[in-house]
Amino acid sequence: MPTHLKSLHDFSKEALTSFIDLAIKLKTERQQGVIHRQLNGKTIGLIFEKPSTRTRVSFEAAMYGLGGQVIFLSGRDTQLARSEPLKDMARVMARYVDGMVVRTFGQDVVEELAGYSSVPVINALTDLHHPCQILSDIMTVIEKKGAIQDLKIAWVGDGNNMANSWIQAAGRLGFELILACPEGYAPNPEILATARAEAAKPITLLRDPAQAVQEADVINVDVWASMGQESEQEERLTVFQKYQVNDQLLALAPETAIVLHCLPAHRGEEITDEVLESARCVAFDQAENKMHMHKAILAQLIGE
């Protein structure tokens, strides 16, 4: 049976740690000039109903960097646009490729594809989860700040798919997480309750961003309106105004705190240009680490 990556909750602490450890190892070896060929002769299909620059390029670069091949399919190129049953698509695609990387809207799409696929299905983003991104973010945090379980992570802004996956990571990996979200924009309550039940350290939901960052080692921010929420843009600009990560908010955090942003950033909205370009922001190291993490995920799930 294939191992699918649908959400971080699918994996144990040890399994998540193994992804991170392998990503760091592969990154170090690449810097040393080591040529990786773990997936020589393998092919993945990138099935993207939601477009992305970084996610597409990082998965393609990761697969090529492991000696494999990539077939990219946008939403209009697949039978998803023509209402073919997902179970049919899953069984056909699994006869052509060694793994499917899916970036879509509904989590149910990933779940059903995984349910019928004989090859690994990897969630590259849904409206509910963003597991690969959070793994690369945690890799970045460990590189910059050390052992994740010793740190306090703050999330400032929308309780979106990123927040949901950070919550699952906190439950599994045992670090403290504080989320500051406006009323009506909280993370998924079931995901929050499940993670709290297994967490070794507190997972706290607040309204006040100033309180969230006061003792934070890491401050994490994302766009206020995700893809598919464009009609809410104007309303969200008003609701989230006090959740902007700017110099005033950073002044309330420890001087050693770093800032994460998964990009693309709306400069002047959720984060100011000054913060994004500052030495405290590690967004571009974070973006690079997507490729190394995707290498680790592909190597472990498809290489096995």
Secondary structure, 3 states (H helix, E strand, C coil): CCCCECCHHHCCHHHHHHHHHHHHHHHHHHHCCCCCCCCCCCEEEEEECCCCCHHHHHHHHHHHHCCCEEEEEEHHHCHHHHCCCHHHHHHHHCCCCCEEEEECCCHHHHHHHHHHCCCCEEEEECCCCCHHHHHHHHHHHHHHHCCHHHCEEEEECCCCHHHHHHHHHHHHHCCEEEEECCCCCCCCHHHHHHHHHHCCCCEEEECCHHHHHCCCCEEEECCCCCCCCHHHHHHHHHHCHHHCECHHHHCCCCCCCEEEECCCCCECCCECHHHHCCCCECHHHHHHHHHHHHHHHHHHHCCC
